[in-house]
Amino acid sequence: MNAELQTWLGGQLQTLKDQNLYKVPKILESPAGGRVRMNGKEVVNLSSNNYLGLANHPKVKAAAAKAIEDWGVGAGAVRWIGGTMAIHDELEQRLASFKHTEAVLVFTGGFTANSGTIPAVVTDKDVIISDELNHASIIDGVRLSAAKYKKSDGFVYPHKDMEALEKILQNTQSFEKRMIITDGVFSMDGDIAPLPTIVELAEKYGAFVMVDDAHASGVLGKNGAGSTSHFDLYGRVDIQLGTLSKALGVVGGYIAGSAALKDWLINRGRPYLFSTAHPPAVAAALIASLDIMENDPEPMRKLWENTRWWKKALADEGFDTMGSETPITPVFVGDEGAAQAMERALWDEGVYALAIVFPTVARGKARIRSMPSAAHTQEDLEFALQAFKKARDKMRS
């Protein structure tokens, strides 16, 4: 091994530890759920994106097992070479119907859907206009593109500031194409993008809109169809990203839009072109998840019942949830070291809830991010609330 590299790595890791930014993942030793076993300990899990509890749903597991018998364990190739099975095609057709769009293209992940789509739909004659709190996968996709995009050049607007967005649109009319990109639900604050105003401004100034609905999928809209459904903006959002890894309980991401967009991404979306197709069991499990979402309202009802209870309970105890509007419920701490100390105190009390620190959020805005789901019982949430109170008392002592 190269000694210089190892010395550099060791120094960088020590810096992270000194700045209270070092992360060590815990190991899940049980199926995903409201209560899980991690690192040998049973805890209430408030750090899962398994919004609807489908990751361990009997129907979803049965569909995956049957697909292994019917199709085997792997597709054997990237999609365009010969890895697209009939079950992959069925999944995309089901998703397109679910989203009320002409077509859907599935990627191996939401991150790769962003990094493949954004560079493919813009050129060096275009500009990307972005909310300052957009997800890291959006930011990386934007950086991979040839378009103009830098905050220093005035192409990033303050979070949800529609006056600023309009000024940018007014100042960028010389570009051939202008893409406005936003999260539908912001992953660290839990608030919802003002999508109707964004769409209206885009239409007024001849721009087009891409929305990343990773945390709106399964949470907002009819049957969890996302923010476009939530705001009744069908046909007015050009590109929608959805995730298959959170509320649907499996893995993957997809782009919903026009048939022409799908065809273009098949030909120019690099992660699609160079990634092996999902195992057929993944596609089958996702179809089963869609069946549940479209036909059983109980998981989404339970999700929102738990969400409303959790937010009110935290607020009643004086915790600052930072204006969250969705199940993503941050509890503001501020200092990075204090946030990590609170995470440890919660763990001691039997609750797994992560401290979110720089660079995921700005310095001085560290928080504990909690995620109620349909998988939690009332007893789970009451237990977690007491743990938050005890952790806060420990921090004050």
C-alpha positions in Angstrom: 0.0 0.0 0.0 1.1 3.5 -0.7 2.2 5.1 2.6 1.5 8.6 1.5 -2.1 7.8 0.6 -2.7 5.9 3.9 -1.2 8.8 5.9 -3.5 11.3 4.1 -6.6 9.1 4.7 -5.8 8.8 8.4 -5.3 12.5 8.7 -8.6 13.3 6.9 -10.5 10.9 9.1 -9.0 12.4 12.3 -10.1 15.8 11.1 -13.7 14.5 10.7 -13.5 13.1 14.2 -12.1 16.4 15.6 -15.0 18.3 14.0 -17.7 15.9 15.2 -18.5 14.9 11.6 -17.3 11.3 11.6 -19.9 8.6 10.9 -19.9 4.9 11.7 -22.9 3.0 10.3 -24.7 0.6 12.6 -25.6 -2.9 11.3 -29.3 -3.9 10.9 -29.7 -7.5 12.1 -33.4 -7.9 11.5 -36.0 -7.1 8.8 -36.8 -3.4 8.3 -39.6 -2.3 10.7 -40.7 0.0 13.4 -38.6 -1.9 16.0 -35.4 -3.6 14.8 -32.3 -5.2 16.1 -29.1 -3.2 15.4 -25.6 -3.9 16.7 -27.1 -6.5 19.1 -29.7 -4.2 20.6 -33.5 -3.8 20.0 -34.4 -0.2 19.2 -37.2 1.9 17.8 -35.9 2.8 14.4 -36.6 6.4 13.4 -34.1 6.6 10.6 -35.7 4.5 7.9 -37.3 5.6 4.7 -39.6 2.6 4.7 -42.6 5.0 4.9 -45.4 2.5 4.2 -43.8 -0.5 5.9 -43.6 -2.4 2.5 -40.0 -3.5 2.8 -41.1 -6.5 4.8 -44.7 -6.9 3.6 -45.7 -10.6 3.0 -47.1 -9.9 -0.5 -44.0 -8.1 -1.6 -41.7 -10.9 -0.3 -43.9 -13.6 -1.9 -43.7 -11.8 -5.3 -39.9 -11.6 -5.1 -39.6 -15.3 -4.2 -41.9 -16.3 -7.1 -39.9 -14.2 -9.5 -36.7 -16.0 -8.6 -38.4 -19.3 -9.4 -39.8 -17.9 -12.7 -36.9 -15.7 -13.9 -33.7 -16.6 -11.9 -31.7 -14.2 -9.8 -30.2 -11.9 -12.4 -30.9 -10.3 -15.7 -27.4 -11.0 -17.0 -26.9 -7.8 -19.0 -27.4 -4.1 -19.1 -30.9 -3.1 -20.3 -30.2 -2.2 -23.9 -27.9 -5.2 -24.6 -30.5 -7.8 -23.6 -31.1 -7.4 -19.9 -34.6 -6.0 -20.3 -37.0 -8.8 -19.3 -40.8 -8.7 -19.8 -41.1 -8.1 -16.0 -39.0 -4.9 -16.3 -41.2 -3.7 -19.1 -44.3 -4.5 -17.1 -43.0 -2.5 -14.1 -42.3 0.6 -16.3 -45.8 0.4 -17.8 -47.4 0.2 -14.3 -45.3 3.1 -13.1 -46.3 5.2 -16.1 -50.0 4.6 -15.4 -49.4 5.3 -11.7 -47.8 8.7 -12.6 -50.2 9.6 -15.4 -47.3 10.1 -17.9 -46.6 8.7 -21.3 -43.6 6.7 -20.2 -41.3 5.7 -17.4 -37.6 4.6 -17.5 -36.3 2.7 -14.5 -32.7 3.2 -13.3 -30.8 1.1 -10.6 -31.2 4.0 -8.1 -32.6 7.5 -7.6 -29.0 8.9 -7.5 -28.2 7.3 -10.9 -31.6 8.5 -12.3 -30.5 12.1 -11.5 -26.9 11.7 -12.6 -28.1 10.1 -15.9 -31.0 12.4 -16.7 -29.8 15.9 -15.9 -26.7 15.8 -18.2 -28.6 14.2 -21.0 -31.3 16.9 -21.3 -29.1 20.0 -21.3 -26.1 21.3 -23.3 -23.5 24.1 -22.9 -26.1 26.5 -24.4 -28.5 25.9 -21.5 -28.8 26.9 -17.8 -30.0 25.0 -14.8 -31.8 26.9 -12.1 -31.8 25.1 -8.7 -33.1 25.5 -5.2 -30.2 25.9 -2.8 -31.4 22.9 -0.6 -31.7 20.4 -3.4 -30.5 16.8 -2.7 -26.9 15.9 -3.3 -27.9 13.6 -6.2 -29.4 16.6 -8.0 -26.3 18.7 -7.3 -24.0 16.0 -8.6 -26.2 15.5 -11.7 -26.0 19.2 -12.4 -22.2 19.3 -12.0 -21.9 16.5 -14.5 -23.8 18.5 -17.1 -22.4 21.0 -19.6 -25.0 23.6 -18.7 -24.4 26.8 -16.7 -25.5 26.3 -13.1 -23.2 27.9 -10.5 -24.5 29.7 -7.5 -21.8 32.3 -7.9 -23.2 33.1 -11.3 -26.7 33.7 -9.9 -28.4 30.4 -11.0 -29.3 29.1 -7.5 -32.2 30.6 -5.7 -32.6 30.8 -1.9 -34.8 28.0 -0.6 -38.3 28.3 -1.9 -37.9 32.0 -2.8 -40.2 32.5 -5.7 -39.3 36.2 -6.2 -35.7 35.2 -6.6 -36.6 32.4 -9.0 -38.5 34.9 -11.2 -35.6 37.3 -11.3 -33.3 34.5 -12.4 -35.8 33.6 -15.1 -35.9 37.2 -16.3 -32.1 37.3 -16.4 -31.5 34.1 -18.3 -33.7 34.5 -21.4 -30.6 34.4 -23.7 -30.1 30.7 -23.0 -31.6 28.1 -25.4 -33.2 26.0 -22.7 -33.7 26.7 -19.0 -34.4 23.9 -16.6 -35.8 24.6 -13.1 -35.0 21.7 -10.8 -36.3 21.2 -7.3 -37.0 18.5 -4.7 -40.7 17.8 -4.2 -40.1 17.2 -0.5 -36.8 18.4 0.9 -35.0 15.5 2.5 -33.5 17.2 5.5 -36.2 19.8 6.4 -39.3 17.8 5.5 -41.0 20.8 3.8 -42.8 20.8 0.4 -41.7 22.7 -2.7 -44.1 25.4 -3.9 -44.5 23.5 -7.1 -47.6 25.3 -8.5 -45.8 28.6 -8.4 -42.6 27.0 -9.9 -44.7 25.6 -12.8 -46.5 28.9 -13.4 -43.2 30.8 -13.6 -41.7 28.2 -15.9 -44.7 28.5 -18.2 -44.6 32.3 -18.1 -40.9 32.4 -19.0 -40.6 29.4 -21.3 -38.6 27.1 -19.0 -39.2 23.5 -18.1 -39.4 21.8 -14.7 -37.8 18.7 -13.2 -39.0 17.6 -9.8 -37.2 15.0 -7.6 -40.0 13.2 -5.8 -37.9 10.7 -3.8 -39.5 11.7 -0.5 -42.9 12.5 -2.0 -43.3 9.1 -3.5 -45.7 7.1 -1.4 -46.2 10.1 0.8 -48.1 12.8 -1.2 -50.8 12.6 -3.8 -53.4 10.0 -4.7 -52.1 6.6 -3.5 -48.7 8.2 -3.0 -48.2 9.3 -6.6 -46.2 12.3 -5.6 -46.1 16.1 -5.6 -47.5 16.4 -9.2 -50.5 14.5 -8.1 -50.7 16.3 -4.8 -51.0 19.7 -6.5 -53.0 18.4 -9.5 -50.3 19.4 -12.0 -50.6 16.5 -14.4 -49.1 17.2 -17.8 -47.3 20.4 -16.6 -44.1 18.9 -15.0 -41.8 17.8 -17.8 -39.5 15.4 -15.8 -40.4 13.6 -12.6 -38.0 11.5 -10.7 -39.4 8.9 -8.4 -37.7 6.5 -6.0 -38.3 2.7 -5.6 -36.1 2.5 -2.6 -38.2 4.3 0.1 -42.0 4.0 0.3 -42.1 1.2 -2.2 -39.7 -0.7 0.0 -37.2 -2.2 -2.6 -34.5 -0.4 -4.6 -34.2 1.8 -7.7 -35.3 5.0 -9.2 -37.2 6.1 -12.3 -37.9 9.0 -14.6 -41.5 9.7 -15.6 -42.3 11.9 -18.6 -42.9 11.8 -22.3 -42.2 8.9 -24.6 -39.6 11.0 -26.4 -37.8 11.6 -23.1 -37.7 7.9 -22.3 -36.3 7.2 -25.8 -33.6 9.8 -25.4 -32.5 8.5 -22.0 -32.3 5.0 -23.4 -29.9 6.3 -25.9 -28.0 8.9 -23.8 -28.6 8.2 -20.1 -25.2 6.8 -19.2 -26.1 5.0 -15.9 -28.9 3.2 -17.9 -26.5 2.4 -20.7 -23.8 1.0 -18.5 -25.5 -0.6 -15.5 -26.8 -4.2 -15.3 -30.6 -4.4 -15.1 -32.3 -5.0 -11.7 -32.7 -8.6 -10.7 -36.2 -9.8 -11.7 -37.1 -10.3 -8.1 -36.7 -6.5 -7.6 -39.1 -5.7 -10.4 -41.7 -8.3 -9.2 -41.5 -6.9 -5.6 -42.0 -3.4 -6.9 -45.1 -4.4 -8.9 -46.5 -6.0 -5.7 -45.8 -2.8 -3.8 -47.6 -0.8 -6.4 -50.6 -3.2 -6.1 -50.7 -2.5 -2.4 -50.4 1.3 -2.8 -53.2 1.4 -5.4 -55.6 -0.9 -3.6 -55.0 -0.6 0.1 -55.3 2.8 1.7 -54.3 1.7 5.2 -50.5 2.0 5.0 -50.7 5.6 3.8 -53.4 6.4 6.4 -51.3 5.0 9.1 -48.2 6.9 8.0 -50.0 10.2 8.2 -51.7 9.3 11.5 -48.3 8.5 13.0 -46.8 11.6 11.5 -49.4 14.0 12.9 -49.2 12.5 16.3 -45.4 12.6 16.3 -45.1 16.2 15.2 -47.6 17.4 17.8 -46.1 15.4 20.6 -42.6 16.8 19.9 -44.0 20.4 19.6 -45.9 20.0 22.8 -42.7 19.1 24.6 -40.9 22.1 23.2 -38.8 20.5 20.4 -38.2 22.6 17.3 -39.2 20.6 14.2 -38.2 23.3 11.8 -41.4 23.7 10.0 -41.6 20.2 8.6 -44.7 19.3 6.7 -44.1 15.6 6.0 -43.0 12.5 7.9 -39.4 13.8 7.7 -39.3 15.4 11.1 -36.0 17.2 12.1 -35.4 18.1 15.7 -33.1 21.2 15.7 -30.0 21.0 17.8 -27.5 23.5 16.1 -24.1 22.4 17.2 -22.6 19.4 15.5 -21.1 17.9 18.7 -24.3 18.4 20.6 -26.3 16.7 17.9 -24.0 13.7 17.9 -24.1 13.5 21.7 -27.9 13.5 21.5 -27.8 10.7 19.0 -25.7 8.7 21.4 -28.1 9.5 24.3 -31.1 8.4 22.2 -29.3 5.2 21.4 -28.7 4.5 25.1 -32.5 5.0 25.6 -33.3 2.5 22.9 -34.0 4.8 19.9 -32.1 5.0 16.6 -32.3 8.5 15.2 -29.4 10.0 13.3 -27.6 13.3 13.9 -27.5 15.1 10.6 -24.4 17.4 10.4 -22.3 19.2 7.8 -21.9 18.7 4.9 -25.4 17.2 4.7 -26.7 20.4 6.2 -25.0 23.8 6.8 -22.7 24.2 9.7 -24.5 25.3 12.8 -27.8 23.7 11.6 -27.3 20.2 12.9 -30.4 18.3 13.8 -31.7 14.9 14.8 -33.7 13.6 11.8 -36.7 11.4 12.8 -38.9 9.4 10.5 -42.2 8.0 11.7 -43.7 5.4 9.4 -46.7 3.1 9.0 -44.6 0.4 10.6 -44.5 2.1 14.0 -47.1 1.3 16.6 -48.4 3.9 19.0 -46.3 2.3 21.7 -43.2 2.7 19.6 -43.8 6.4 19.2 -44.7 7.0 22.9 -41.5 5.1 23.8 -39.5 7.3 21.4 -41.0 10.5 22.8 -39.9 9.6 26.3 -36.4 8.8 25.0 -36.2 12.3 23.4 -37.1 13.9 26.6 -34.6 11.8 28.6 -31.9 12.6 26.0 -32.6 16.3 26.2 -32.5 16.2 30.0 -29.1 14.3 29.9 -27.8 17.0 27.5 -28.8 19.8 29.9 -27.3 18.1 33.0 
